[in-house]
Amino acid sequence: MTGVRDRLLTTIAGQLGNPHGVLGKGVAFVLDRGNKRAIAAAVDAASPPAGATVADIGFGGGVGLGLLLARVGAEGVVHGIEPSPDMLARARGRYADELAHDRLVLADGTLTALGLPDASLHAAITVNTVYFLDDLGAACVELARVLRSGGIAVIGIGDPEAMAAMPFTRYGFILRPVAEVVAALSSAGLIVEQRTLPNTPVPHHLLIARKD
Ligand SMILES: C[S@@+](CC[C@H](N)C(=O)[O-])C[C@H]1O[C@@H](n2cnc3c(N)ncnc32)[C@H](O)[C@@H]1O
């Protein structure tokens, strides 16, 4: 019985860190529904103006791409950066029109290798992704590198205690104290403000990091 439970929890954790295959389609749907509130709050906190160039990193099901596209309007550009080939393919189908009009640019990448030029973004969001990162410091340095002066990066994370109570997080998630994420952003030279969203069952913390 333990073996079955282990396999199930390993599969759930693996899918959340790399949604793929038939199961990945369902996971993408669940991510979009379950995380939309936190992602929308991250977009609001980043508050990019119309015409801005922005990114959603580790966009998963892709709901954040749509929210950012609506926010920056017809003159803006949204970069969707994701390491999962299946999530990239899903976004290609879902946002074919925006891709065709160069309002959306999709690319294979990670938080530590964004593949964007220095100082190219007004804003970036990344929600529920840093659990899958070994090198948080390198990711924060990379975020700071791609932000323009005055630009804002928002990292959204589930409250570590609430996350720890979910059994699948023991199967490969790295749950860092909020203060550790704040410290990594500060060490990368960003000025950080913290907000908490009382989402259930997992409250989220938004770390809103501005480049001077
Ligand atoms: C739990 S899902 C979250 C998706 C979406 N941001 C949301 O909140 O619904 C984690 C996503 O991060 C992506 N991911 C995993 N490792 C990553 C990394 N090192 N850099 C960026 N994204 C990563 C996964 O492919 C997956 O789409």
The ligand as an ORCA input file, in Angstrom:
! r2SCAN-3c Opt
* xyz 0 1
  C       3.276     24.070    -10.361
  S       3.488     24.596    -12.006
  C       2.941     26.305    -11.895
  C       2.432     26.833    -13.193
  C       1.812     28.228    -13.109
  N       2.804     29.237    -12.888
  C       0.768     28.276    -12.028
  O       0.989     28.893    -10.972
  O      -0.275     27.642    -12.230
  C       5.235     24.785    -12.141
  C       5.683     25.185    -13.529
  O       7.064     25.578    -13.439
  C       7.757     25.012    -14.518
  N       9.177     24.897    -14.094
  C       9.799     23.838    -13.524
  N      11.096     24.126    -13.283
  C      11.282     25.414    -13.707
  C      12.403     26.285    -13.750
  N      13.600     25.905    -13.281
  N      12.237     27.516    -14.283
  C      11.025     27.922    -14.735
  N       9.930     27.132    -14.726
  C      10.052     25.901    -14.215
  C       7.069     23.699    -14.784
  O       7.292     23.224    -16.087
  C       5.612     24.055    -14.532
  O       4.958     24.509    -15.689
*
